Amino acid sequence: MSELPRLVRPNVLVRAVCLLWLVPKREFLKRFRVGRTVAERVSGLELVILPDVFNPVVFRTGRFFAESLKELLPADRDAEVEKTALDLGTGSGVLAITAAKFGYSVDAVDLNDEAVRCARDNAERNNVGASTRVFHGDLFAPLPPRKYDLILFSPPSFRGKPASKFGLCWQAEDVFERFAAELPGRLAKDGQALILQTSDGDEEGLVAALAETGLCISIAKRRHFGVEILTIYRLQHCA
């Protein structure tokens, strides 16, 4: 296993200044674009977000992850060789659809049945329904026994027991540990797993869990947004 990446926190003063404008902006967006059916556009994808499904634009992480995949996924891979991808906690399906657009055969999973319906509809809407399967269930449980060349996961950021379907986006009690325990056996020999976390969440807990996988960990991409820092971790089998 490689040396663990260093955690980074936003500057306290910069964060405070950013919150002055972010809080009212976020409240405005929540009022009109959360808890209701809305249309969003991410990296050229047309998405319809259902009321109980995480909005990848309002909360930034989904859009950042999807846009980052255009840099992180190989654009010159052999089209004759089938590559498989897995998107855990798919939500609106934005990551699954992006991977499918890159030519991957995609399995996607969500514990929220509304998200499953949302992701299936969005896959059809973006013409990748034939290469995208969406399962209802918890992490790897509903999947066939296969390994994946690409595994994507933007886990709930905070510890706790969710009180609603929408709460499944934010809270989980032991999802980091359960994901990490099964990840090595689900990742193809030359594959990569990309996992996103915000500095606002339990990033230390996530990294600690990933350290137990025995996989090599690196930072695929990190961006400072003032109020938070988003990091995409890359895990691969060590050489």
Backbone bond lengths (Angstrom), bond angles and torsions (degrees), N, CA, C in turn:
res aa  C-N    CA-C-N  psi(-1)  N-CA   C-N-CA  omega(-1)  CA-C   N-CA-C  phi
1 M - - - 1.456 - - 1.520 109.89 -
2 S 1.342 116.97 140.91 1.457 121.88 179.42 1.518 110.66 -78.16
3 E 1.325 115.42 168.11 1.457 120.50 176.10 1.519 109.64 -63.35
4 L 1.328 116.22 139.53 1.457 119.70 -177.06 1.521 110.95 -69.76
5 P 1.352 117.41 140.66 1.464 120.44 177.85 1.530 111.28 -63.47
6 R 1.301 115.28 148.83 1.462 120.55 178.86 1.527 110.03 -77.43
7 L 1.323 115.60 134.06 1.459 120.36 175.54 1.524 109.67 -77.44
8 V 1.317 115.96 143.88 1.461 122.05 -178.93 1.516 108.90 -127.34
9 R 1.331 116.75 138.46 1.453 121.99 178.77 1.532 109.79 -117.05
10 P 1.340 117.41 148.68 1.467 119.52 178.46 1.522 110.97 -64.14
11 N 1.323 115.70 151.01 1.455 120.98 172.54 1.521 109.48 -61.35
12 V 1.321 117.04 132.56 1.472 121.61 -174.48 1.520 111.53 -59.30
13 L 1.322 117.48 -44.26 1.463 121.01 -178.04 1.527 111.15 -67.80
14 V 1.338 115.95 -43.94 1.464 119.88 179.27 1.520 110.25 -62.69
15 R 1.332 116.53 -41.33 1.458 120.53 178.89 1.524 110.93 -61.52
16 A 1.324 116.74 -43.48 1.466 120.69 -178.86 1.523 111.18 -62.36
17 V 1.339 116.24 -42.45 1.461 120.26 178.83 1.531 110.96 -64.47
18 C 1.328 116.53 -43.36 1.466 120.89 -179.80 1.522 111.77 -62.91
19 L 1.321 116.06 -36.38 1.464 119.94 -179.40 1.525 112.09 -64.68
20 L 1.324 117.59 -25.84 1.464 120.92 -178.93 1.522 111.57 -60.53
21 W 1.337 115.94 -35.93 1.458 118.19 178.37 1.519 112.64 -101.39
22 L 1.343 116.28 -25.21 1.457 118.62 -176.85 1.522 112.22 -71.68
23 V 1.318 117.78 -40.02 1.464 120.19 -176.79 1.528 111.74 -59.83
24 P 1.354 119.52 -52.72 1.473 117.54 178.09 1.525 113.41 -64.15
25 K 1.351 115.96 -34.74 1.465 118.66 177.93 1.519 110.45 -64.15
26 R 1.332 116.93 -45.80 1.460 121.47 -178.83 1.528 110.65 -63.72
27 E 1.330 117.11 -39.24 1.465 120.33 178.68 1.524 111.03 -65.10
28 F 1.331 116.74 -39.23 1.464 120.50 177.17 1.527 110.38 -62.58
29 L 1.337 116.13 -45.84 1.457 120.10 -179.62 1.521 111.64 -64.54
30 K 1.321 116.33 -40.79 1.462 119.92 179.22 1.526 110.87 -61.10
31 R 1.328 115.29 -38.94 1.466 119.55 -176.86 1.515 112.02 -64.25
32 F 1.324 116.81 -38.27 1.455 120.37 -173.31 1.531 114.62 -107.42
33 R 1.357 118.00 -13.73 1.463 118.48 -174.96 1.532 113.81 -132.64
34 V 1.308 117.16 12.18 1.460 121.54 175.02 1.529 108.00 -129.14
35 G 1.342 115.16 141.21 1.461 118.42 -179.85 1.507 113.99 80.81
36 R 1.317 116.09 13.23 1.465 121.61 177.25 1.523 108.76 -150.46
37 T 1.303 116.98 165.38 1.459 120.61 179.42 1.525 109.21 -79.55
38 V 1.331 115.14 123.21 1.464 120.09 -178.81 1.523 109.78 -136.97
39 A 1.321 115.30 159.03 1.460 121.59 175.33 1.528 108.74 -101.54
40 E 1.332 116.54 136.99 1.454 122.05 177.57 1.524 108.91 -132.99
41 R 1.322 115.21 159.15 1.458 120.94 177.10 1.523 108.14 -128.00
42 V 1.328 116.54 125.87 1.460 122.26 -179.17 1.526 109.00 -133.41
43 S 1.315 116.76 118.25 1.471 121.61 177.05 1.525 112.68 49.96
44 G 1.320 115.89 41.55 1.452 120.30 178.32 1.513 114.68 84.36
45 L 1.325 117.86 -2.78 1.458 121.53 178.95 1.514 110.33 -91.03
46 E 1.327 116.45 138.90 1.460 121.97 176.15 1.523 108.04 -97.27
47 L 1.335 116.54 118.45 1.455 121.66 -176.07 1.520 110.80 -123.27
48 V 1.322 115.50 141.98 1.455 121.61 169.01 1.523 107.08 -111.87
49 I 1.321 116.54 123.86 1.459 122.12 -175.95 1.519 108.89 -104.84
50 L 1.320 117.18 122.70 1.458 121.96 178.90 1.531 110.73 -80.19
51 P 1.333 118.01 160.27 1.470 121.76 -172.50 1.525 115.47 -55.32
52 D 1.328 118.90 -37.12 1.464 121.40 -176.59 1.521 113.17 -96.44
53 V 1.327 116.40 17.75 1.465 120.86 -175.80 1.538 109.70 -114.95
54 F 1.323 115.57 140.88 1.461 122.68 179.84 1.521 110.93 -58.25
55 N 1.327 116.36 130.18 1.457 121.47 179.23 1.533 108.71 -91.33
56 P 1.333 118.58 114.41 1.469 121.15 -173.69 1.525 113.96 -73.09
57 V 1.319 117.53 -9.98 1.462 121.20 179.41 1.519 110.81 -96.71
58 V 1.319 116.57 -48.82 1.469 120.48 -179.21 1.515 110.99 -58.38
59 F 1.337 116.87 -40.83 1.459 120.62 -175.26 1.532 113.18 -100.25
60 R 1.315 117.15 8.39 1.468 123.99 167.18 1.527 116.02 71.40
61 T 1.338 118.05 -41.98 1.465 119.65 -169.99 1.525 112.62 -61.61
62 G 1.328 117.00 -41.52 1.460 119.74 -178.58 1.513 112.39 -64.09
63 R 1.324 116.58 -44.29 1.465 119.99 179.09 1.528 110.62 -65.72
64 F 1.324 117.31 -43.56 1.464 120.69 178.88 1.527 111.21 -59.40
65 F 1.321 116.59 -44.39 1.466 121.01 -179.27 1.525 110.33 -64.68
66 A 1.327 116.53 -47.47 1.467 120.35 -178.43 1.524 111.36 -62.37
67 E 1.328 116.97 -44.17 1.461 120.14 178.87 1.528 111.24 -65.11
68 S 1.324 116.59 -34.61 1.462 120.68 -179.69 1.526 111.84 -68.64
69 L 1.325 117.19 -29.61 1.460 119.79 -179.40 1.522 111.75 -61.05
70 K 1.312 116.90 -27.95 1.462 119.51 178.64 1.521 111.35 -64.74
71 E 1.341 116.35 -24.64 1.464 120.88 176.76 1.528 111.43 -91.58
72 L 1.337 116.44 -31.95 1.458 120.84 -168.69 1.527 114.25 -92.29
73 L 1.314 117.49 -18.77 1.462 119.94 -179.77 1.525 109.96 -95.47
74 P 1.327 117.74 138.99 1.466 120.60 -178.91 1.520 111.25 -66.38
75 A 1.313 116.68 126.99 1.456 121.14 -178.82 1.528 112.14 -88.49
76 D 1.341 116.63 -12.51 1.468 120.54 -174.02 1.524 112.59 -111.53
77 R 1.320 116.99 24.15 1.457 118.19 -177.95 1.527 110.58 -70.10
78 D 1.330 116.52 158.58 1.460 123.50 -178.83 1.527 109.81 -69.18
79 A 1.320 116.14 113.39 1.463 120.98 -177.37 1.526 111.90 -67.86
80 E 1.339 117.39 -18.00 1.466 120.65 -178.57 1.528 111.64 -79.68
81 V 1.337 117.01 -16.95 1.461 121.07 -179.30 1.526 109.28 -100.23
82 E 1.328 116.36 120.62 1.465 119.51 -179.08 1.531 110.28 -68.42
83 K 1.311 115.58 130.76 1.451 122.56 175.70 1.521 108.86 -117.14
84 T 1.321 115.14 138.78 1.455 119.38 -176.74 1.520 110.56 -111.27
85 A 1.322 116.00 144.86 1.459 121.94 178.80 1.521 109.15 -131.64
86 L 1.324 115.06 151.21 1.452 122.39 177.54 1.520 108.45 -129.30
87 D 1.321 116.15 128.63 1.467 122.09 176.69 1.522 108.46 -115.92
88 L 1.316 116.28 107.90 1.458 121.65 -179.78 1.525 110.27 -90.48
89 G 1.337 116.75 138.79 1.451 120.68 -176.24 1.519 110.17 63.05
90 T 1.324 115.83 51.71 1.469 121.17 -167.73 1.513 114.50 -65.58
91 G 1.331 119.18 -27.39 1.461 121.17 179.36 1.514 111.85 60.92
92 S 1.319 116.60 -119.07 1.465 121.66 179.99 1.519 112.30 -72.70
93 G 1.338 116.72 -12.85 1.457 121.02 -178.13 1.512 113.87 90.55
94 V 1.325 117.76 8.76 1.465 120.33 -173.74 1.525 112.91 -60.30
95 L 1.338 118.22 -39.38 1.468 119.77 179.91 1.525 111.17 -74.82
96 A 1.324 116.51 -40.82 1.461 120.53 178.62 1.529 110.67 -60.31
97 I 1.318 116.03 -43.50 1.464 120.94 -179.29 1.526 110.45 -66.51
98 T 1.326 116.73 -41.13 1.460 120.26 177.95 1.520 110.90 -60.71
99 A 1.347 116.78 -44.79 1.463 120.43 178.11 1.521 111.04 -62.62
100 A 1.335 116.74 -40.48 1.464 120.46 178.78 1.528 111.23 -63.27
101 K 1.319 116.66 -36.12 1.462 120.82 177.69 1.535 111.13 -65.06
102 F 1.338 116.67 -24.69 1.455 121.55 175.75 1.532 111.59 -84.61
103 G 1.309 117.15 2.52 1.455 120.45 175.55 1.511 115.54 96.88
104 Y 1.321 117.97 5.95 1.460 120.70 178.78 1.528 110.16 -78.74
105 S 1.313 115.24 148.10 1.455 121.95 166.71 1.528 106.41 -87.27
106 V 1.334 117.46 117.61 1.459 121.38 -164.21 1.526 112.42 -113.27
107 D 1.329 114.53 133.04 1.459 122.13 164.53 1.527 107.26 -107.21
108 A 1.318 116.49 137.85 1.458 121.16 179.14 1.523 108.57 -131.42
109 V 1.328 115.84 149.48 1.471 121.16 -175.70 1.522 109.45 -137.10
110 D 1.321 116.08 143.67 1.458 120.26 169.39 1.522 109.64 -151.32
111 L 1.327 114.32 145.81 1.462 120.98 178.76 1.520 111.71 -79.23
112 N 1.319 116.71 -19.96 1.459 123.54 -179.09 1.525 109.14 -90.61
113 D 1.325 117.38 117.00 1.459 119.62 -177.32 1.526 112.40 -64.52
114 E 1.339 117.41 -28.13 1.458 120.14 175.71 1.529 111.04 -67.42
115 A 1.325 117.03 -36.68 1.457 121.23 177.12 1.525 110.65 -66.61
116 V 1.315 116.84 -38.30 1.470 120.69 177.73 1.525 110.10 -59.05
117 R 1.333 115.93 -47.89 1.468 120.28 178.58 1.523 111.09 -63.33
118 C 1.320 115.86 -41.76 1.464 121.60 -179.57 1.526 110.86 -62.39
119 A 1.333 116.90 -47.30 1.464 120.90 -178.32 1.529 111.25 -65.14
120 R 1.322 117.26 -40.13 1.467 119.93 178.64 1.524 110.68 -62.40
121 D 1.336 115.98 -45.49 1.467 119.62 -179.82 1.527 111.03 -63.85
122 N 1.322 117.15 -40.32 1.460 120.12 -179.07 1.522 112.02 -69.88
123 A 1.320 116.80 -33.71 1.463 119.85 175.89 1.531 110.20 -62.78
124 E 1.318 116.82 -44.01 1.467 120.55 176.73 1.522 110.53 -64.72
125 R 1.314 115.90 -40.96 1.467 121.23 -178.48 1.531 111.19 -61.24
126 N 1.326 116.55 -31.56 1.463 121.12 -178.43 1.531 112.97 -104.36
127 N 1.329 114.95 17.47 1.476 121.97 170.66 1.525 114.43 64.49
128 V 1.342 116.56 32.43 1.461 119.65 174.86 1.541 110.96 -126.07
129 G 1.312 116.00 20.40 1.461 120.15 -179.92 1.519 113.01 -60.43
130 A 1.331 117.05 -33.93 1.459 120.70 -177.62 1.523 112.36 -70.03
131 S 1.321 117.97 -24.40 1.470 121.18 -177.57 1.529 112.50 -109.21
132 T 1.332 116.55 11.28 1.466 120.55 -177.06 1.522 110.51 -130.59
133 R 1.330 115.47 121.49 1.465 120.98 175.52 1.534 108.06 -111.50
134 V 1.328 116.33 132.76 1.464 120.38 -178.87 1.520 109.13 -117.11
135 F 1.343 115.69 124.56 1.458 122.50 -176.87 1.533 110.20 -109.43
136 H 1.317 114.67 147.01 1.462 120.71 174.55 1.526 108.65 -98.75
137 G 1.337 116.77 119.98 1.454 119.08 179.32 1.513 111.95 165.17
138 D 1.322 115.28 -172.51 1.460 123.40 -173.59 1.524 110.68 -103.83
139 L 1.332 116.52 114.16 1.462 122.61 178.54 1.530 111.45 50.20
140 F 1.339 117.45 -124.94 1.466 121.05 -173.50 1.540 113.27 -83.65
141 A 1.333 117.50 -6.64 1.469 121.27 -170.38 1.529 114.77 -55.09
142 P 1.344 120.31 -43.99 1.466 118.85 -175.48 1.523 114.86 -84.99
143 L 1.327 117.26 2.97 1.461 120.86 -172.14 1.522 112.65 -89.60
144 P 1.332 115.70 155.19 1.473 119.21 172.73 1.530 109.61 -69.15
145 P 1.339 117.65 159.96 1.483 120.91 -178.54 1.520 111.37 -76.28
146 R 1.308 116.69 82.34 1.456 120.58 -178.71 1.524 109.85 -138.73
147 K 1.346 115.30 163.20 1.461 120.99 175.29 1.526 108.71 -105.64
148 Y 1.328 114.79 154.44 1.460 120.33 -174.17 1.529 110.94 -121.17
149 D 1.333 114.55 144.38 1.460 120.26 176.85 1.527 111.77 -75.60
150 L 1.318 115.90 -25.93 1.464 121.73 -179.14 1.521 108.60 -140.85
151 I 1.329 115.92 128.06 1.459 120.94 175.72 1.531 107.93 -123.75
152 L 1.323 115.98 126.13 1.460 123.01 -178.71 1.521 109.49 -115.49
153 F 1.319 116.06 137.99 1.463 118.70 -179.71 1.526 109.57 -155.28
154 S 1.317 115.07 124.93 1.464 121.84 169.92 1.520 105.65 -116.84
155 P 1.328 117.74 86.93 1.462 120.99 -170.45 1.521 112.38 -72.68
156 P 1.327 117.29 163.27 1.466 120.05 170.91 1.527 108.82 -54.43
157 S 1.309 116.29 134.58 1.463 120.54 -171.21 1.516 114.13 -81.84
158 F 1.336 117.12 -21.76 1.454 120.15 -169.59 1.528 111.52 -120.05
159 R 1.317 115.45 147.58 1.457 121.59 175.59 1.524 109.55 -77.55
160 G 1.318 116.20 141.20 1.455 119.91 176.23 1.518 110.79 147.63
161 K 1.301 115.55 172.99 1.459 121.82 -179.69 1.518 109.28 -100.17
162 P 1.320 118.32 117.37 1.470 120.27 -177.78 1.525 111.25 -65.94
163 A 1.328 115.20 142.37 1.464 120.88 -176.67 1.526 112.32 -101.34
164 S 1.340 117.32 -1.87 1.461 120.53 -177.58 1.523 109.17 -156.52
165 K 1.325 115.59 172.31 1.467 119.11 175.57 1.523 110.52 -59.94
166 F 1.321 116.51 -44.08 1.456 119.57 179.76 1.527 110.90 -64.57
167 G 1.322 116.13 -31.76 1.464 120.25 179.11 1.516 113.60 -63.96
168 L 1.337 116.91 -20.63 1.461 120.23 177.25 1.526 111.83 -62.10
169 C 1.333 116.56 -23.33 1.469 120.43 178.30 1.521 111.40 -68.01
170 W 1.334 116.39 -29.77 1.454 121.25 -167.69 1.523 114.63 -106.65
171 Q 1.329 115.99 -35.73 1.459 119.30 -168.80 1.524 112.45 -124.72
172 A 1.325 114.88 144.80 1.456 123.16 172.22 1.520 107.53 -159.57
173 E 1.312 116.04 153.74 1.461 118.97 -173.89 1.532 112.96 -88.63
174 D 1.322 117.46 -40.44 1.467 119.35 -176.02 1.525 112.32 -143.85
175 V 1.321 116.70 29.39 1.462 120.43 -173.92 1.527 111.96 -65.57
176 F 1.335 118.48 -33.65 1.463 120.30 -179.96 1.524 110.61 -61.06
177 E 1.324 115.59 -47.89 1.461 121.34 -176.31 1.531 111.76 -68.05
178 R 1.329 117.12 -40.33 1.461 119.82 -179.12 1.522 110.94 -69.94
179 F 1.306 116.60 -38.22 1.469 120.61 176.38 1.525 110.59 -63.85
180 A 1.316 116.16 -48.20 1.469 120.77 -177.20 1.522 111.97 -62.95
181 A 1.327 117.21 -34.95 1.463 120.63 -177.39 1.522 111.96 -64.30
182 E 1.317 117.36 -33.18 1.464 120.08 -175.85 1.525 113.05 -100.63
183 L 1.311 116.95 -15.85 1.470 119.98 -174.58 1.530 114.54 -54.78
184 P 1.344 120.85 -49.03 1.470 119.40 -175.85 1.525 113.21 -57.00
185 G 1.322 117.26 -37.55 1.452 120.57 -178.90 1.510 114.26 -76.78
186 R 1.331 116.67 -10.89 1.460 121.12 -179.29 1.524 113.23 -104.89
187 L 1.324 116.83 -8.06 1.458 121.18 -176.88 1.524 110.43 -97.77
188 A 1.317 116.50 125.78 1.468 121.23 179.45 1.524 110.61 -60.90
189 K 1.329 115.95 158.25 1.460 121.80 -174.21 1.526 112.59 -53.08
190 D 1.306 117.34 -44.37 1.466 121.70 -178.59 1.524 111.91 -104.73
191 G 1.326 116.17 18.54 1.459 120.10 -176.66 1.516 113.17 -86.18
192 Q 1.326 114.97 177.65 1.453 121.06 176.51 1.522 109.68 -140.33
193 A 1.334 114.79 145.29 1.460 121.40 173.34 1.514 107.39 -112.25
194 L 1.320 116.81 134.41 1.456 122.86 178.68 1.526 107.97 -118.17
195 I 1.321 115.86 120.88 1.462 121.76 -175.45 1.518 109.26 -125.72
196 L 1.321 116.53 128.01 1.463 121.30 -178.08 1.518 111.15 -102.20
197 Q 1.337 115.60 141.75 1.462 120.93 173.98 1.522 109.35 -146.74
198 T 1.336 115.49 148.99 1.454 122.41 176.70 1.520 110.02 -100.32
199 S 1.322 115.44 149.23 1.466 119.90 176.98 1.521 111.57 -66.66
200 D 1.334 117.36 -15.26 1.467 120.50 176.32 1.524 111.97 -74.21
201 G 1.325 117.32 -21.37 1.450 121.65 -176.00 1.517 112.38 -95.98
202 D 1.335 114.82 -167.13 1.468 120.68 -179.49 1.525 109.02 -84.18
203 E 1.321 115.74 67.85 1.464 120.42 -178.28 1.523 111.06 -66.59
204 E 1.309 116.38 -36.44 1.462 119.74 178.77 1.526 110.76 -62.18
205 G 1.328 116.36 -41.34 1.459 120.41 178.56 1.510 112.40 -65.19
206 L 1.338 116.73 -39.66 1.461 120.34 177.94 1.517 111.13 -63.39
207 V 1.329 117.15 -49.09 1.469 120.88 -178.05 1.527 110.86 -62.89
208 A 1.329 116.22 -38.06 1.470 119.76 177.97 1.524 110.70 -62.57
209 A 1.318 116.63 -41.10 1.462 120.09 178.74 1.525 110.84 -66.98
210 L 1.329 117.30 -42.80 1.459 121.10 179.99 1.524 111.49 -64.15
211 A 1.339 116.14 -30.73 1.469 120.24 179.28 1.521 111.53 -63.79
212 E 1.324 117.52 -24.43 1.464 121.79 -178.92 1.521 112.89 -80.91
213 T 1.331 118.05 -6.63 1.464 120.35 -177.70 1.519 112.54 -74.98
214 G 1.345 117.47 -23.01 1.458 120.73 -173.90 1.516 112.94 79.82
215 L 1.328 117.17 2.82 1.459 121.59 177.97 1.531 110.11 -86.58
216 C 1.312 116.05 160.00 1.466 120.70 175.91 1.528 109.00 -80.58
217 I 1.319 115.99 132.79 1.457 122.41 -175.05 1.524 109.76 -116.29
218 S 1.310 116.32 134.60 1.456 121.65 175.08 1.523 108.79 -144.93
219 I 1.311 116.01 171.17 1.458 121.13 176.75 1.521 108.49 -96.45
220 A 1.322 115.65 116.77 1.462 120.23 178.51 1.521 110.79 -79.66
221 K 1.332 115.89 -38.66 1.458 120.58 178.54 1.524 109.09 -161.89
222 R 1.311 115.25 143.71 1.468 120.97 177.22 1.532 108.13 -142.39
223 R 1.338 115.41 135.46 1.464 118.57 178.54 1.525 110.38 -137.16
224 H 1.321 115.34 134.91 1.450 122.62 176.32 1.529 108.67 -88.96
225 F 1.323 116.35 127.32 1.460 121.51 175.97 1.526 111.73 -111.07
226 G 1.303 116.81 15.74 1.452 120.45 -178.83 1.506 111.78 84.00
227 V 1.333 115.99 -67.07 1.455 120.43 -178.43 1.526 112.03 -79.16
228 E 1.323 117.59 -24.51 1.463 122.12 179.31 1.519 109.48 -151.77
229 I 1.317 114.71 163.46 1.465 121.59 175.18 1.525 107.59 -119.95
230 L 1.318 116.23 126.81 1.463 120.95 177.45 1.523 108.82 -102.83
231 T 1.323 115.47 131.25 1.460 121.34 -179.50 1.518 109.82 -126.05
232 I 1.321 115.77 132.48 1.469 121.53 171.75 1.517 107.05 -104.69
233 Y 1.330 116.23 115.03 1.463 121.96 178.60 1.523 109.70 -90.36
234 R 1.325 115.25 139.67 1.470 120.40 176.21 1.520 109.19 -109.67
235 L 1.326 116.99 129.95 1.459 122.24 176.11 1.518 109.25 -120.34
236 Q 1.337 115.03 134.49 1.457 121.94 179.04 1.523 109.45 -142.33
237 H 1.314 116.15 157.60 1.444 119.35 173.08 1.517 108.94 -64.96
238 C 1.303 117.12 133.64 1.471 120.98 -178.06 1.533 109.94 -70.63
239 A 1.308 115.77 145.54 1.473 120.55 -179.61 1.519 110.69 -68.66
